[in-house]
Amino acid sequence: MNKLLSISLGAALCGSLCSHAFAHGGRRLEILVVDNQLAVRGYNSTGVDDGGGVQRPYYNALHDHWAFNPAPGVVAASADLPGFDLFTPGDLAGHAVILTLVDAYRWVGPAVSPAPGTVPAFEALGAGQEIFASFGGDVISTDSPGTLVLIPSVSGAGNTDLDVVYDIGDEPMGQIMALEFVLSTDAPGIADSDAVHVLFSPDGANAAEKLHHASLFTEKFLGTRVCAADITKDGALNVDDIDAFVVGFLAGDLATSDCDGNGVCNVDDIDCFVGAFLGGCN
């Protein structure tokens, strides 16, 4: 059956190419409702692979890099990504979406490319490493946690470019910082998200200084695995998911056809989908 499904999908799809255009720059988190629960999924709005694919193969974790303050004598860093977008309002329309800071920690001295199976050695933020998060005129911090109202009332057309600004009076090198949030809504029947991790890595001149690969590793460690074959996101694997994968592939929709999450659509994605479908996403 595995071989037959691979052949039939391959015959339909192998001659196609994937392309996808995005409107917003940088690494972003799309707000979703998955099985009646809020979640976010990272994606690269530029469509350029950064080692983690155009769309992350997991929920609730994404990193970006601090920008160190270039002013002489000023020790500070800031970031305005990852940002949030909500493209499909659904049952959230007319209701608020709220971001609550729960915790913060760091991983000091990770390997540039951590070995498989590594468990990040998280610890509390260091002295003087208070991180501030501001949005819409409200400010919270790791020393004074609280909530930020991302959307007071979700528009029927969706809400985009919800960019929280993060600041720290430090220029942290050699460490990855993690802010742990929870997303909630007053929409009935929709549960709060699991922990949402927004990660910050150092500024730097290259991927090693930026701890880029270690950040991707940490994303995967903290993220919630996505079932790659449940295209319709209804919690069941059936012919509807096969149809949705085929249609998405032919339409060049990386959100449904880039199964392995590497930003390239090819026969490997067919194999990935078939394996996930037959494996039941367990």
N, C-alpha and C positions, 0 to 999 in steps of 0.2 A: 504493500500500500504506500509506503514511504516513497518508493521509486516511481510508482505510477503518478502520485500526486506531484512529485518533483518534475516529471516529464511533462505533464499537462500544463503546469504553471509555467515551466520553462518555454514551452512552445508558444504560449500566449504572450510572454513578457520579454524574452531575451533580446528582442530587437529594439526595445524601448530605452529611452534615456530619461533620467530624472532631473528636474530643475524646479526650484522653488524660490519665490521672491518674498522678502520680508521688508517691512516698512520701518522698523525701529533698530537703531544701532546698538550693538553690544550684546553681552550675555543677559538674558532676561528669564523671568519666571512666569509662565502662563498659569493663571488661576483656573482650576477645573473643579468640577464636582464628579467624583468617581465613587460609584456605589453609595450615593447619598452622603458622601463625606467630602469636605473640602480637601484639596491637594494642590500642589504646584509642580510644574514640570519645566525644567530648564531647557532653553533652546538658544541657539546663536542666531540673532536676527540678521547678521550679515551673510549667512549662508556659507561662511568659511569654516572649515574644520579646524578646531583648535586642539585636537587630540581626544575630544569627547563626543564629537559628532554634532550635527546640526541640532538634533533633539536628543536630550539625555535619555538613556534607557532605564531610568529610575525616576521616582518622584522625590520631591521635598529636599533637594540639596543642590547647591550651585555655588561656584566661587567666582571672585574677581580679584583684582590687585589694587592695593593702596597706591595712591599717587602722593609721593612725598612732597612736602612744601619746599619749593626752590629758594625761598627768601633766606638770605644769610642770617644765621643766628636763630632762626625759627625752626623748632623741632615739632613737626606735626604732619599728619597724613589725613587724606580724605578719600572718599569713594562715593559715586552715585549709581553704581551698579553692584549687584544685579538689581534690575528694575522689575516691576510687576506689570502684567497685562491681563485683561479679561476680555476674550474675544467672543465667547459664547455665553450670554447671560443666563439663558434657561430659567430655572426656578429662582435664581438670584435676582432677577430683574425687580427693581423697586425696593431692594433690601440692602442693608449695610454690609460691608466686608471690613473686618477689624483685624489688625496685626498686634499681637501681644508678645512682648519680650519676656522670655521665661528664664534663660540662663546664658552663660557665656564661658568659654574655655579656650585653651590654646594647646597646640602641639609644638613643642620646642625642639629644634634640631632634627626634623625628619630627614631621612635619606632623600637625595634628589629624585630617585626613582625607587620607592619602597618595594621590597620583595613581596611576592604574593603571600598572603596569609599574615602579613604584618598587622598588628593591632595598634592603632595610634595611641600614644601615651598622653592622653589629655590631662591637663591640669588647670587650675584657676588662672585667670589673667594675672599678670605681674603688677607690682606696685606702680601706681601712676598710669595704668593702662585702661582708664575708663573710656569706653566707646560710647559716643553720642549718636542717636538716630533721630532724624527730624523729618517731618512731612506735614505739609499743610499748616505750618506755623506751630505745630506741637513738637516737643522735644522730650525724649526719654533717654535713659542711659543704662549701662550695665551696673552702675551704682544706685540708680533710681529707676527700676523697671516700671513699665506701664504699658499703655496701649496707644496705637496710632490708628485713626480711622482712615483707611485707604480709600474707601468709597462710601459716602453717606447713603447713597441710593443708586444702585446699579442701573445704568442706562440700558434701554432696550437694544441699543446698538453696540453695547459693550463699553469698556473703559480701558484706555491704554496710557502708556508713559507715566505710570505711577512709580516715580523714582524717589525712593527714600535716600536721604543724604547721610552718610556716615562720617564721623570725624573722631580723631584720637590725637592727644597731645604727646605723640611718640612717633618714631619711625622704626617700627619693629622689623628687624631682619631675622632670617633663619627660623621663622615660626609661622604657623598657620593659625589664624584666629577664627573661632566659630561663634556666631550668635544663634541661639535657639529660640525660635518663635513658634506661636500657634496662631493659625488663621481661624476666625470664627465669623458667623453671620447670624442675623435675626430672622433669616428665611426659615420657615417651619420645615422640619423633617430633614435638615441638612446638618450633619454632625461637624464638630470642630476637626481641624486637620490633626494628623499626627505631627510630631516635631518637624518643623521646617528649619533647615540649617542654611544660613547665609555665611559663606566662608570668605576670609580675606587673607591674601598672601602678600609678601613683600613687593615693593617696587624693585626695579632692577633693570640691568642692561640686557639680560638674556633669560632663557627659560630656567636655567639652573638657579640664578639669583632670585628669580620670581617664585621658585618652588612650584613651578607650573605642574609638573607631572605628579608631584606629591599632593598637590591640591586636587587633581583629578582622582587620585587614589582615595583621598579622604572623602570626596563627594560620593564615590561608589560605596565606601564603607558606611557612610551615614544615610545614604539614600534608601528609599523603599523600592524594591525591584518591581518593574513593570512586566506584566505578562505580554510579551511581544506579539502573541497570536490572537489576543482578544481585541481585535481591531475595533469592534463595535462597543467595547467597554461595558458589556452587559453582564459580565461575570460568567459567561458560558462560551464554550468553543463549539461552533457549528458552521454550516455552510454559509451563513451570513458573513462570517469572518473571512472565509475564503473569497467570497464575492467582493468584499470591501477591500481586501488586499490587492486583488487583480485590478479593480477599478482604480485604486490609488496609485498602483504602479504605472498603469497606462496613462494616468493623468499627470504623472510626475510629482505626486504628493509625497514628499519625504516623511511627513508626519505619520503616514500609514504604511509606506513601503520600505523605508530605511530600517529594516528589522534589526540589523546589528548595530545601528546607531553610530556608524563611522562617517556619515556625511556623503557617502557614495552609494548609488543605487545600481546593483548588478546581480549576477546569479547567486552571489553569496547571500543576498537578502532572501532569495527564494529558499535556499537551503535552511537559513535561519528560521524562516516562517514555518516551513514544513516540520523542522525539528521541534519547534515550540508547540505547534499544533498537535503533533502526534504524542509529544511528551506531556501534554495536559498542563503545561506551565507550572508544574510542581517544583 
